[in-house]
Amino acid sequence: MSTIRDLQGTYVLDASHSSLAFIARHAMVTKVRGSFSAFTGEATINGAEPAASSLKVVVDVASVNTNDAGRDGHLKSADFFDVETYPTITFVGTGFDIVDDSTVEVTGDLTIKDVTRSVAIPFEFTGEAKDPFGNTRIGFEGRVDVSRKDFGLTWNAVLETGGVLVSDKIVLEFDVSAIKQA
């Protein structure tokens, strides 16, 4: 089986076999899960020389889906993502640190609305396979916590029982399949 150090080439994110998701605590008692269904991404991976690697992901914010049309509309409004003014979220890799044969930490600039913050995301390499169509595919899974307030997402409501309606801490989860191009 391949390791991260064996990977070489340019890969395009396969959105139909990938998930960019998030989890927020609602009313301090339950988790609400959501995802984005429209996104693109490309990575140039050099496992032998990680500093020569690159990554860019662009997310169409209007594709947000939490399985509740009213909540999705609120997330698209100026209270949260303001998709009319800021239609995309971007992540651009700035550093690639191979931790071991199955883990790479990707540091990058995450831009939500007009705020850019550096975020370090550990990704586990889940494998490489040749699909029935002759494509070489690779997979990665990652997870990181961010503060939504750090990105100007500050809307909230105080609960009568104490606490707030939406947690500040948001968990970002990535399950990525990418197809080798070159």
Secondary structure, 3 states (H helix, E strand, C coil): CCCHHHCEEEEEECHHHCEEEEEEEECCCEEEEEEECCEEEEEEEECCCHHHCEEEEEEEHHHEECCCHHHHHHHHCCCCCCCCCCCEEEEEEEEEEEEECCEEEEEEEEEECCEEEEEEEEEEEEEEEECCCCCEEEEEEEEEEEEHHHHCCCCCCECCCCCECEEEEEEEEEEEEEEECC
